[in-house]
Amino acid sequence: MGTDIDGAIETRTTDGRWQVARDLTAFALGRDHDAWDCLFGVGRASGMERPLFPYRGLPDDASDPVREAGAVDYTHGHTYATWAEVAAVDWDAPLADAPAWSWVAVWRPGRDGAPVLGEVVEATPDLCDAAADVFGARTLLAPPEWPPGGEVRRDGAVYRPVVLTARMPAPPDGERWAPVWTAMREHADGCGDERVRLVVWFG
């Protein structure tokens, strides 16, 4: 069995109580461990030293449905963020001080022949083996172990170490999370940025 995400978007009423506005399961987010690491610090194994909203626990004033569903024994990783906090995120700020252990940036020739960043992908054992050949190592060489400025060329692409940003594993306009952020923003338009929050947990 794997881990699943659960939670809710809550809004705060005029009398100060929080209520569930949307159930997070309605967004069909699926399992996306890299995004969970980036956003909520679940796992912390992908080179993301500074996740955006890690381990804050359930809010003390959570709505009754959130408290009842989120506080059962098998749940973990409880945290939350207001829309004001989400809206203030710099999605291009580095999440670590060093290149990710298991990720690389892929650069491919653009129209003018100059390399253009195409995507960020996992560093496979084959790539780490190729890096060992390029840099004269005896064993697999993970991206942080490549020399400064080091790159590996394979099949017309150039692979370089990368310091992850939130935009890479969890793009705010991506198909998974954009609907969540849109729903929060729409609720905030009606009741205020600090009166809308996302509460999540895992189990």
C-alpha positions in Angstrom: 0.0 0.0 0.0 1.2 3.5 -0.8 0.7 6.9 0.7 -2.2 9.1 -0.3 -2.9 12.8 0.3 -6.0 14.1 2.0 -7.3 17.4 3.3 -9.5 20.3 2.6 -9.7 24.0 1.7 -11.2 25.8 4.7 -12.6 29.3 4.9 -13.2 31.4 8.0 -16.6 32.7 8.7 -17.5 36.2 10.0 -17.8 34.8 13.5 -14.2 33.4 13.4 -15.0 29.7 12.9 -13.3 27.7 10.1 -15.5 25.6 7.8 -14.8 23.2 4.9 -15.2 24.9 1.6 -13.8 22.1 -0.7 -12.6 18.5 0.0 -9.1 18.0 -1.4 -10.0 14.6 -2.7 -12.4 16.3 -5.2 -9.3 17.5 -7.1 -8.1 13.9 -7.8 -4.4 14.8 -7.2 -3.2 11.3 -7.3 0.2 10.3 -5.9 2.9 12.8 -6.7 5.7 12.3 -4.2 8.0 14.9 -5.7 5.3 17.6 -5.5 4.5 16.5 -1.9 8.2 16.8 -1.0 8.4 20.3 -2.5 5.2 21.6 -1.0 4.9 19.9 2.3 8.2 18.2 3.1 6.9 14.7 3.0 9.8 12.4 2.3 12.6 15.0 2.0 14.6 12.6 -0.1 14.8 14.5 -3.5 17.1 17.4 -2.8 14.5 19.7 -1.4 15.9 21.0 1.8 13.4 23.9 2.2 9.9 22.7 1.3 7.3 25.4 1.2 4.9 24.5 4.0 6.3 21.6 6.1 5.0 19.9 9.2 3.0 22.6 10.9 0.5 20.1 12.4 -3.3 20.5 12.2 -4.4 24.0 13.0 -5.6 24.3 16.6 -8.8 25.9 15.3 -9.5 23.4 12.5 -13.1 22.7 11.5 -14.7 19.7 13.0 -14.6 17.6 9.8 -10.9 18.3 9.3 -10.0 17.5 12.9 -12.0 14.3 12.8 -10.6 13.1 9.5 -7.0 14.3 10.0 -6.4 13.2 13.6 -6.8 9.4 13.1 -3.9 7.2 14.0 -2.6 6.3 10.6 -2.3 9.9 9.3 0.9 11.9 9.3 2.6 14.9 7.8 -0.2 17.3 8.8 0.4 20.9 7.7 -1.4 23.9 6.3 -1.0 27.2 4.4 -3.2 30.3 4.0 -3.9 31.6 0.5 -1.8 34.7 1.5 1.2 32.4 2.0 0.6 30.5 -1.2 0.2 33.7 -3.2 3.5 35.0 -1.9 5.5 32.0 -2.9 8.5 32.6 -5.2 8.2 29.5 -7.4 11.7 30.1 -8.8 13.6 30.4 -5.5 16.0 27.5 -4.8 14.8 24.8 -2.4 18.3 23.8 -1.4 21.9 25.1 -1.4 23.4 22.4 -3.6 22.4 20.4 -6.6 19.8 17.7 -6.1 21.1 14.2 -5.7 18.7 12.5 -8.1 17.7 15.2 -10.6 19.3 16.8 -13.6 18.4 19.5 -16.0 18.1 18.5 -19.7 19.3 21.0 -22.3 18.6 20.5 -26.0 19.5 22.6 -29.0 17.1 25.4 -29.8 16.3 26.9 -33.2 19.5 28.8 -33.3 21.5 25.8 -32.1 22.1 27.2 -28.6 21.2 24.9 -25.7 17.7 25.5 -24.2 16.5 24.1 -20.9 13.8 21.5 -21.7 12.9 19.7 -18.6 14.1 18.4 -15.2 14.3 14.6 -14.9 15.5 12.0 -12.6 19.2 11.0 -12.8 19.1 7.4 -13.9 21.8 4.9 -13.0 22.8 4.9 -16.7 23.3 8.6 -16.6 25.4 8.4 -13.4 27.4 5.6 -15.1 28.0 7.8 -18.1 29.1 10.6 -15.8 31.6 8.3 -14.2 33.1 7.6 -17.6 33.2 11.3 -18.5 34.8 12.4 -15.2 37.0 9.5 -14.7 35.4 7.9 -11.7 35.3 4.3 -10.8 31.7 4.1 -9.6 28.4 5.8 -10.5 28.6 9.5 -10.1 25.5 11.4 -8.9 25.0 15.0 -10.1 26.3 16.7 -6.9 29.5 14.7 -7.3 30.1 16.1 -10.8 32.9 18.7 -11.0 31.8 22.4 -11.1 30.4 23.2 -14.5 30.3 19.5 -15.4 27.9 18.2 -17.9 27.2 14.9 -19.7 26.2 14.8 -23.4 24.0 11.9 -24.5 21.8 11.4 -27.6 22.0 15.1 -28.6 21.1 16.4 -25.1 23.2 18.0 -22.4 22.6 17.0 -18.8 23.6 19.3 -16.0 23.2 19.3 -12.2 20.3 21.4 -11.0 19.3 23.1 -7.8 15.6 22.5 -7.5 12.9 25.2 -7.4 9.3 24.7 -6.5 8.3 25.3 -10.1 10.1 22.2 -11.3 8.3 19.4 -9.3 5.1 21.4 -8.5 4.5 24.0 -11.2 1.7 26.4 -10.0 0.0 26.3 -13.4 0.4 22.5 -13.8 -2.7 20.3 -14.3 -2.5 18.8 -10.8 -2.2 21.8 -8.5 -3.5 24.7 -10.5 -7.2 23.8 -9.8 -6.4 23.8 -6.1 -4.7 27.3 -6.2 -7.5 28.6 -8.4 -10.2 27.5 -5.9 -8.3 29.0 -3.0 -7.9 32.3 -4.9 -11.6 32.4 -5.8 -12.6 31.9 -2.1 -10.1 34.5 -1.1 -11.6 37.0 -3.5 -14.8 36.7 -1.4 -13.5 36.6 2.2 -9.8 37.6 2.2 -6.4 36.0 1.7 -5.8 35.2 5.4 -9.3 33.6 5.7 -8.7 30.8 3.3 -6.3 28.0 4.0 -5.3 24.5 2.7 -5.0 21.8 5.3 -3.3 18.5 4.2 -2.2 15.2 5.7 -1.1 11.9 4.4 -2.0 8.3 5.2 
